[in-house]
Amino acid sequence: MKATAPAVRYHPGRRPSRGAVAGLLVSLALVAAATLAPANAFAAAPPGFVGLQGWNPPTSTQLDTFRRAKVKTYRQQISWAVVQPSRGGPYRWDRYDRLFANAGRQGITILPVLLGSPPWAASRQPYPPNSSSNRRAFYKFAETAAFRYRPNSAFWKRRGINGAVVGARQWQVWNEPNLGSYWNGRPNASEYARLVRGANEGIKRGNPGATTILAGMPWSRGPTPPDFLRAMFRADPKLSNAFGSAAVHPYDTTPDGSVGGVRLFRKTLNSLPGGRYRSIWVTEIGWATGPPDRRFQVREATQARNLELFYNKLLAVRTSYRIRGAIWFSFADYPKADWWAERTGLLRSDGRSGKPSWYRLKCVTGAPGCRR
């Protein structure tokens, strides 16, 4: 997705194949009890469960708006290309220091995504480092980031912020590696497993108490999330030692389909060595507003309804599926949007005026201003 240059442009998951959709539909019978409950029968989500992400870093005013909506988690790309643009050069943390500090003052924790190779490390920014020496440089970047923003670091102390509450404890390694657009034009589960193991070692050196999260995986034209997970474990049977949580991007035409996708992901993880002891995140989910297209674009009222239904259904299986949280992409529409993913915002492109979905989010978090 597009972000402030020169960060990577994200590409949210596309519509699942017909076969994948059929599999999702079969799974829905097993979550029927959760899906039949009325929206207002659910308690508010626990703190930190509902998160947001955006095309660009939020302003201080927007972060204050999130706080008042009881949103405690914000997912943010930490671009290696931005931090270390020259080989062997110094790290430049200014952009991210501002965001971490501004979020921390509002009691919001950043969920960082380590992503984006500089020109000296890969042929394109969304692609992974292309040699063993460049991978080692990425692992060092991961170590340095985890050390800098860890809960007890000097970063928080110098700013008078309680890092024990808002310091980064969880780090996501890359984004959607089962899509060619993020992996050299052709996904490679073995190569991604290697990157995870090395990055996890770096993250643990920076903060032994940190948790590594696998990249979020969508259903798309590449390998499905279950197939990609299985291929990763075939390449590295002890891979569960290198991460604490897995992640999925269950974009679908309906909330039922999305929750079904989460279930299939959970079932697959349970079947892999050590996988049942790992939690999962939904690190992207959303529906766009615009002319309904039987895919991801819906009317504003439907977007609001889908948001509440999805979160309520997910909360109903949160404990049994070991779900840590779910991030809505995105908090605001991208200006002059010409693609469905640029219209998934809860706020309009001015970043201030709310769609009906913004007020429905408050129903999920239990914040004042819930409106159905």
NORRAKA-V979601 format. One record per pair of residues at least 24 apart in sequence whose ideal C-beta (glycine too) atoms are under 10 Angstrom apart, sorted by the first residue. I is the first residue (numbers start at 1). J is the second residue. Records with the same first field share a line. If there is no record, write none. Layout:
# NORRAKA-V979601
I: J, J
This chain:
# NORRAKA-V979601
1: 53, 54, 55, 56, 77, 175, 284, 329, 330, 334, 339, 341, 342, 344
2: 55, 56, 334, 339, 341, 342
3: 54, 55, 56, 57, 76, 77, 79, 82, 116, 334
4: 55, 56, 57, 77, 79, 82, 95
5: 82
6: 79, 81, 82, 85, 116, 118, 119, 125
7: 55, 56, 57, 76, 77, 78, 79, 81, 82, 95, 115, 116, 125
8: 77, 79, 80, 81, 82, 113, 115, 116, 117, 124, 125, 126, 127, 175, 181, 182
9: 55, 116, 125, 126, 181, 341
10: 53, 55, 77, 113, 115, 126, 175, 176, 181, 182, 216, 284, 329, 330, 341
11: 126, 175, 176, 179, 181, 182, 218, 220, 339, 341
12: 175, 176, 179, 216, 218, 220, 249, 251, 284, 285, 286, 288, 296, 329, 330, 339, 340, 341, 342, 344
13: 176, 178, 179, 216, 217, 218, 219, 220, 222, 225, 248, 249, 250, 251, 252, 261, 284, 285, 286, 296, 341
14: 179, 218, 219, 220, 221, 222, 251, 295, 296, 340, 341
15: 218, 219, 220, 221, 251, 252, 253, 293, 294, 295, 296
16: 218, 219, 220, 221, 224, 250, 251, 252, 253, 257, 261
17: 219, 220, 221, 224
19: 219, 224
20: 219, 220, 224, 225, 226, 227, 252, 257, 260, 261, 264
21: 219, 252, 253, 257, 260, 261
23: 219, 224, 226, 260, 261, 264
24: 219, 250, 252, 253, 254, 256, 257, 258, 259, 260, 261, 262, 263, 264
25: 254, 256, 257, 260
26: 260, 264
27: 256, 257, 259, 260, 261, 262, 263, 264, 266, 267
28: 254, 256, 257, 259, 260, 263
29: 260
30: 260, 263, 267, 317
31: 256, 259, 260, 262, 263, 313, 314, 316, 317, 320, 321
32: 256
33: 316, 317
34: 256, 259, 312, 313, 314, 315, 316, 317, 318, 320
35: 255, 256, 259, 260, 309, 312, 313, 316, 317
36: 313, 316
37: 312, 313, 316
38: 312
39: 305, 308, 309, 311, 312, 313, 360, 363, 364, 372
40: 308, 312, 363, 370, 372
41: 312, 316
42: 308, 311, 312, 313, 315, 316, 363, 364
43: 312, 315, 366
44: 70, 315, 362, 363, 364, 365, 366, 367, 370
45: 70, 71, 72, 311, 312, 314, 315, 318, 325, 326, 361, 363, 364, 365, 366
46: 72, 315, 318, 325, 365, 366
47: 71, 72, 73, 107, 109, 325, 365, 366
48: 72, 73, 108, 109, 111, 324, 325
49: 73, 311, 314, 315, 318, 323, 324, 325, 326, 327, 364, 365
50: 307, 311, 314, 315, 325, 326, 327, 328, 361, 362, 364, 365, 366, 367
51: 75, 108, 109, 110, 111, 281, 282, 283, 324, 325, 326, 327, 328, 329, 331
52: 76, 108, 327, 328, 329, 330, 331, 332, 345, 346, 347, 361
53: 77, 111, 113, 283, 284, 286, 327, 328, 329, 330, 331, 344
54: 328, 329, 330, 331, 332, 333, 334, 344, 345, 346, 347, 351
55: 329, 330, 331, 332, 333, 334, 335, 337, 341, 342, 344, 345, 349
56: 330, 331, 332, 334, 335, 351
57: 95, 96, 98, 99, 102, 103, 110
58: 99, 102, 103, 106, 108, 331, 332, 351
59: 102, 351
60: 98, 99, 101, 102, 103, 105, 106
61: 102, 351, 352
62: 102, 106, 331, 332, 347, 351, 352
63: 99, 102, 103, 104, 105, 106, 107, 108
64: 102, 105, 106, 108
65: 106, 331, 347, 351, 352, 354, 358
66: 103, 106, 107, 108, 331, 361, 365, 367
67: 103, 105, 106, 107, 108, 367
68: 106, 362, 367, 368, 369
69: 331, 346, 354, 358, 359, 361, 362, 364, 365, 366, 367, 368, 369, 370
70: 107, 361, 362, 364, 365, 366, 367, 368
71: 106, 108, 327, 328, 331, 361, 362, 364, 365, 367
72: 103, 106, 107, 108, 109, 165, 166, 325, 365
73: 103, 108, 109, 110, 111, 170, 281, 324, 325, 326, 327
74: 99, 100, 103, 106, 108, 109, 110, 111, 112, 327, 331
75: 110, 111, 112, 113, 172, 175, 216, 281, 283, 284, 325, 327, 328, 329, 330
76: 100, 103, 110, 111, 112, 113, 168, 172
77: 112, 113, 114, 115, 116, 172, 175
78: 110, 112, 113, 114, 115, 116, 141, 142, 145, 149, 168, 171, 172
79: 113, 114, 115, 116, 117, 118, 125, 141
80: 114, 115, 116, 117, 118, 121, 122, 125, 129, 134, 137, 138, 141, 142, 145
81: 115, 116, 117, 118, 119, 120, 121, 122, 125, 126
82: 116, 118, 125
83: 114, 116, 118, 141, 144, 145
84: 117, 118, 120, 121, 137, 138, 140, 141, 144
85: 118, 119, 120
86: 118, 119, 120
87: 118, 119, 120, 121, 133, 134, 137
88: 120, 137
89: 118, 120
91: 140, 141, 144, 145, 148
93: 144, 145, 148, 149, 155
96: 145, 148, 149
97: 148, 149, 155, 159
100: 148, 149, 155, 156, 159, 161, 163, 166, 167, 168
101: 155, 156, 158, 159, 160, 161, 166
102: 161
103: 161, 166
104: 149, 155, 156, 159, 160, 161, 162, 163, 165, 166, 167, 168
105: 159, 160, 161, 162, 166
106: 166
107: 161, 162, 165, 166
108: 165, 166
109: 149, 151, 165, 166, 167, 168, 169, 170
110: 149, 166, 167, 168, 170
111: 168, 169, 170, 171, 172, 213, 281, 283, 324, 325, 327
112: 142, 145, 146, 149, 168, 170, 171, 172, 173, 213
113: 171, 172, 173, 174, 175, 213, 215, 216, 247, 283
114: 138, 139, 141, 142, 145, 146, 171, 172, 173, 174, 175, 195, 199, 202, 203, 212, 213, 215
115: 172, 173, 174, 175, 176, 182, 215
116: 174, 175, 182
122: 184
123: 184, 185
124: 181, 182, 184, 185
125: 182
126: 174, 175, 176, 179, 180, 181, 182, 183, 184
127: 180, 181, 182, 183, 184, 185
128: 173, 174, 177, 182, 183, 184, 188, 191, 192, 194, 195
129: 195, 198
130: 184
132: 194, 198
135: 191, 194, 195, 198, 199
136: 198, 202
138: 173, 174, 195, 198, 199, 202
139: 195, 197, 198, 199, 200, 201, 202, 203, 205
140: 198, 202, 205, 206
141: 199, 202, 206
142: 171, 173, 195, 198, 199, 200, 201, 202, 203, 204, 205, 206, 210, 212
143: 199, 201, 202, 203, 204, 205, 206, 207
144: 202, 205, 206
145: 171, 202, 203, 206, 207
146: 170, 171, 199, 202, 203, 204, 205, 206, 207, 208, 209, 210, 212
147: 202, 203, 205, 206, 207, 210
148: 206, 207
149: 206, 207, 210
150: 203, 206, 207, 208, 209, 210
151: 207, 209, 210
152: 207, 209
153: 206, 207
167: 207, 209, 210
168: 203, 206, 207, 210, 211
169: 207, 209, 210, 211, 244
170: 203, 210, 211, 212, 213, 244, 245, 281, 324, 325
171: 199, 200, 202, 203, 204, 206, 207, 210, 211, 212, 213, 243, 244
172: 199, 211, 212, 213, 214, 215, 216, 243, 245, 247, 281, 283
173: 197, 198, 199, 200, 202, 203, 212, 213, 214, 215, 242, 243, 247
174: 199, 214, 215, 216
175: 215, 216, 217, 218, 247, 249, 283, 284
176: 215, 216, 217, 218, 220, 222, 225, 228, 247, 249, 283, 284
177: 214, 215, 216, 217, 222, 223, 228, 232
178: 215, 216, 217, 218, 219, 220, 221, 222, 223, 224, 225, 227, 228, 229, 231, 232, 249
179: 215, 217, 218, 220, 221, 222, 223, 228, 249
180: 220, 221, 222
181: 220, 222
182: 215, 222
183: 215, 222
186: 222
187: 217, 220, 222, 223, 227, 228, 231
188: 223, 228, 231, 232, 235
189: 223, 227, 228, 229, 230, 231, 232, 233, 234, 235, 236
190: 231, 232, 234, 235, 236
191: 232, 235
192: 217, 228, 231, 232, 235, 236
193: 228, 229, 231, 232, 233, 234, 235, 236, 239, 242, 243
194: 232, 235, 236, 239, 242
196: 232, 236, 239, 242, 243
197: 236, 238, 239, 241, 242, 243
198: 242
199: 242, 243
200: 239, 241, 242, 243, 244
201: 242
203: 242, 243
204: 242
210: 244
211: 243, 244, 245, 278, 279, 324
212: 242, 243, 244, 245
213: 243, 244, 245, 246, 247, 278, 279, 280, 281, 283, 324
214: 239, 242, 243, 244, 245, 246, 247, 248, 269, 278, 280, 281, 283
215: 246, 247, 248, 249, 283
216: 246, 247, 248, 249, 250, 280, 281, 282, 283, 284, 285, 327, 329
217: 246, 247, 248, 249, 250, 265, 283, 284
218: 248, 249, 250, 251, 252, 261, 284
219: 248, 249, 250, 251, 252, 257, 258, 261, 264, 265
220: 249, 251
224: 261, 264, 265, 268
225: 249, 250, 261, 262, 264, 265, 268, 269
226: 261, 264, 265, 267, 268, 269, 271, 272
227: 268
228: 268
229: 265, 268, 269, 271, 272, 275
230: 268, 269, 271, 272
232: 272
233: 268, 269, 271, 272, 273, 274, 275
234: 272
236: 273
237: 272, 273, 274
238: 273, 274
239: 272, 273, 274, 275, 278
240: 269, 272, 273, 274, 275, 276, 277, 278
241: 273, 274
243: 274, 275, 278, 279
244: 277, 278, 279, 324
245: 269, 278, 279, 280, 281, 283, 322, 323, 324, 325
246: 272, 275, 278, 279, 280, 281, 283, 322
247: 279, 280, 281, 282, 283, 284, 324, 327
248: 280, 281, 282, 283, 284, 285, 323, 326
249: 281, 282, 283, 284, 285, 286, 327, 329
250: 282, 284, 285, 310, 314, 326
251: 284, 285, 286, 287, 295, 296, 329, 340, 341, 344
252: 285, 287, 295, 296, 306, 310
253: 287, 293, 294, 295, 296, 297, 298, 306
254: 287, 298, 302, 306, 309, 310
255: 285, 287, 305, 306, 307, 308, 309, 310, 311, 312, 313, 314
256: 306, 309, 310, 313
257: 310
258: 282, 285, 286, 287, 306, 309, 310, 313, 314, 326
259: 285, 309, 310, 311, 312, 313, 314, 316, 317, 321
260: 313
261: 285
262: 310, 313, 314, 317, 321, 323, 326
263: 317, 320, 321
265: 321
266: 317, 320, 321, 322, 323
267: 321
269: 321, 322
270: 321, 322
276: 322
277: 322
278: 322
279: 321, 322, 323, 324, 325
280: 321, 322, 323, 324, 325, 326
281: 323, 324, 325, 326, 327
282: 310, 311, 314, 323, 324, 325, 326, 327, 328
283: 324, 325, 326, 327, 329
284: 326, 327, 328, 329, 330, 341, 344
285: 310, 311, 314, 326, 327, 328, 329, 344
286: 310, 327, 328, 329, 330, 331, 340, 341, 343, 344, 345, 346, 357
287: 328, 340, 343, 344, 357
288: 330, 333, 337, 339, 340, 341, 342, 343, 344, 345
289: 333, 337, 340, 343, 344, 345, 346, 348, 355, 356, 357
290: 333, 337, 339, 340, 342, 343, 344
291: 340
293: 340
295: 340
296: 340, 341, 343, 344
297: 340, 343, 344
298: 340
299: 356
300: 348, 355, 356, 357
301: 355, 356, 357, 360
302: 356, 357
303: 343, 344, 345, 346, 355, 356, 357, 358, 360
304: 346, 355, 356, 357, 358, 359, 360, 361, 363, 371, 372
305: 356, 357, 360, 372
306: 357, 360
307: 346, 355, 356, 357, 358, 360, 361, 363, 364
308: 357, 360, 361, 363, 364, 370, 372
309: 360
310: 364
311: 360, 361, 363, 364, 365
312: 363, 364
314: 364
315: 364
326: 364
328: 357, 361, 364
331: 358, 361
332: 358
